[in-house]
């Protein structure tokens, strides 16, 4: 049995994330992706409004999520990132 190994990319570069969650409430609501990366990896980068893609499996041709970073929250040793898809940007959710 193959193990599912989701991959997250910021501006086309794969990032090592600590944990994450994907939410898609349905209807005409925006999808969201929240994930944490080590502060050493993302602390000095300008990440706001960068494109984020989530691939569920290594063989996927299309991402399950494509959106843009909307906000970030820095803690002692990690950076939590929240991204929304295009609908979230259009309705300012």
N, C-alpha and C positions, 0 to 999 in steps of 0.2 A: 504494500500500500504506500502510495506516495504521500509525502508530507507537504502540506500547503505552507508555502513560505512567502507571505506578502512582502512586496518591495515598495519603498517610498522614494520618489525622486523629487528634488527641488531644482528647478531650472535644468532638468535633464541629467543631474548628477545624483547617484544613489546615496542615501544617507543611512547611517546606522541608527535606528531608533530604539528606545528602551521599552516603550509601550505605546499603544495607540488604540483608537476606536473610530469606527465609521458609522455614521447615522444617516439613514434615508427615511424620513417620515412618510413619504409618498405624496400623492395628489400634487398640488402646486406649491410644495414646500421645498426649501433648499436642502441639499445634502451637505453634511459637514464631516470633516476629518480632524481629529484631535490626536496629536502624538507628541512624545517627549524625546528630545535628543540630548546627549551630554553637552554641558555648557562649554567644554573645551572644543567641541565640534562646531557649535553655532553661535557662540557668544560674541564674536567680533564681526560676524557677517551681517550685512544689511539684507534682511529677509522679508521685510514687509512688502506685500503686493507681488511676491514672486510666485511663479506657477508651481503647483504641487500635483503630482500624479501618483496614484496608487494602483499597482498591479497585484492581483491576487495570486497569480502563479507565474513562474519564470517563463512559461511558454505562451502567455497571453499576448495577443497582438495589440489589443486596445485596453486602456486603463479602465478600471471599475469606477474610479473617481478622478476628475480633473477639476482643479479649482485654484484659488489664490489665497495666500496667507493674509488673514484679516487682523489677527492680533497674536501677541506673544506674551508669555509671562515667565520671568526669570526667577529661579529659586537658587538655593545655595550651590547645587551641583548639576542642575538640568534646566533646559529651556522647553517650556510647554508651548506648542504651536497649534493654533486653531485656523483651519482653512475652510472656505465655503466655495460652492460651485457658482456658476454664472447666474443662476436664479437668485442666489443670496445677494449678489452684487446689484442686480437689477431692482430688487425690492427693498434694498438697504436693510436686510434683516440682521 
